[in-house]
Amino acid sequence: MSDLLEFARELAAIGQAGITYSRDPYDRERFVRLREMAGEILQLPQYSPDFRWPEEFGYDTPKVDVRAIVFRDHQILLVRETSTGLWTVPGGWADVNLTPAENAQKECHEESGYEVKAKALLSIIDKDRAGYDRNVNAIYKIFFLCEIVGGEARTSIESSEVGFFDLESLPELDPQRTREADIRSAYNRYLKPELPAEFN
């Protein structure tokens, strides 16, 4: 962490996620306390002694889903999601204190075992308008073209298989996470790097 503000921000994000997803009332109490403690850090004199996290979190904004696209010739790296049994390009929700590219790199390493470097922005799309199944949240999806710089294939708590697939014989994709249209659009930009990023 570069400073206490980033440290407190990450603690607050962990606390908020726990409040949102925990079902056990005792765990929820602990996450509420964690979020309060993150605020207490910011009450130090060099920040704001009167600091309090807002009770309401302001204007609702879209969530950000980052994805790492990795090609090997005309094959693409996919992981099988443990939650659905379907395949997707590595990725997930963006974490605080990381850039979008850093998030894509982190997610790819966590889910596939490969260390990658983001090389280009491929697309930023509104999930609903791109034709994905509707979600309760408004979601922006950001796809980065990445290259492997290390690591090796391994599964994780989120992925049960890792593999490269020919574009003409893709496995069944998870329709909430990756569409074939996105893969083909990314491949077109991989072959023609002079093309601009796609957006809608």
N, C-alpha and C positions, 0 to 999 in steps of 0.2 A: 504494500500500500504506500502511495506517495505521501499521504497526509491523513489526519484524523477525519476530515470531511468524507473522503472516499471510504475509509474504514466504517464510519457511522452509516453511510449510505448503503453499504453492502449488508451490514447487520440488520438495518431496517428492512431491506428487501427480503432477507431470509425470514425475519419475523413476520412480515406481511404475507409471504407465501405460506408459512405455517398456519397463520390465522385463517387464511382462505381455504386451505386444503385439509387441515387436521379435523378429524371427527371426534377424537378423544377430548373431553372438556378440560382435563388436566394439562394435556399438551397445548391446547389453545391458550390456557392461562400462561404457560411458560413462554409461548411465542409473543403474546401481548407484552409480557415483561421484557423480553429481548428487544422488542421495538422501542419500549420506553427507555431502556438502557442506552440504545443507540442515540436517542434524543438527549439523554443526560451527558453523553460525551460532548455534544455540541453546546452544552451550557458552560463549557470551560471559558475562561476570560478571553482567550484569543478568538473565540467565535461569538456566541451570543448568549449571555447568562440567562436571558428570558426565553430561550428557544423552546418551542413545543411543536411536535409533528401536528399538522392540521387534522382536525377531526374528520373533515370530508376532504377527499383527495383531489378536488378540483374538477375541471372539465375532463370528461372521459375521452381518451385518445386511443387510436388503434394500437394493438399489440404488434410486436415485430418478430417475425419468424425468419431466421437466417439459415441459408442452405449452402453447402459446399458441393460444387460440381467438379468431379475429377474424372477426366477421360484418360484412357490408355489406348492409343490408336482410335479405333471406332467402338471401344467398349467403355462403359460407364460404371463407376463405383456405386454400389448400392448396399444397404444394410436392411436386414429383416427386423422389423419392429417386434419386440417381445409382446407389446400390448395388443397388437392386432394380427400378428403373423404375416403381415404384408410388407412389401418392399418399398424403400424410399431412398432418396439421396440423403446423406447425413445432414443433420441440422436440428434446430429447435428454437425455443424462445431465447431472445437476446438477454444477456445478463447485464446488470449495471456495471459501470466502471470499465467496460471493454468496448472498443469500437465495433461496428458491424463486422468488419473483416476479421478482427480478433475473435469474435464470437463464432463465426463460421469455422475458423481454424480449430478452436477449442472443441466445438461440437463434433467435428469430423474425427479428431483424435480420440475423444471419449467414446464415440460410437463404433469406429472402425479400426482403431489402433494405428492408423496412418497419421504421421505428422505432415501437415500440408501448409503451403504458403498461398494466400490469396493473391492472384495476379491481375484480375480484371473484374469489374462489375458487369454482370450479364443482364440482370433485369431487376426492376422494382415494380411489383404489381399489387394491386388491391385484390385480395383473394376472391371476394364476392364477384367483382366485375370480370375476373378472369375465368369464371365458370366453375369454380370449386363448389362443393357442397357448402351450404350456408352454415355459419357458426354463430353462436351467441355474441361473440366478440367481433369487432371490426379488426381485420388483420392485414398488415402489409407483409408480403413475402419478398425477401432480398436474396438473390442467387449470385454467388461469386464463383468465377472460374479459379480453381486451385490446382496446384501441382504438388506431387508427393516429394517431400524432402527428407523423410526418414520414417522410422517405425515399421511395423508389420501388421498384417491382418490379425485382429483378435476381436472377440465379442465383448459385450459389456452388459450391465444391468438393463440397458435399453435395447440391445441388439442381440439376436440369437444366431445370426449368420452374417458373413461379410463376403462379398464377391464382386467380380467384374462381369458385366453382361453385354453381349452384342446388342446394338440398338434394334436389330430386327428380331430379337428373341428375348424381349424383356419379360421378367416374371410379373406376377400380379402386383400392381402398384397400390399403395395406400392412397385412396382418393382424397383424403384430408391433407396429405403431406406433399405429394408429388404427382404431377400429371405427365403423361407421355409428351404432351404438347410442349411443356416446359423443357423437357430433356432435349427434344428435337430443336427447339429454339436455341438452347444453349450450345448444342453441337454445331449449329449453323454459325454461331458467333465464334466458336472454337476454331472452325475452319477458316473463317473470314474475320480476323481480329479487327479489321478496319470498321466493321459495323458498329453503330452506336448501341448503347444499352437499350433494352426494351422497357417500355413503361406503358401504363394504361391510365 
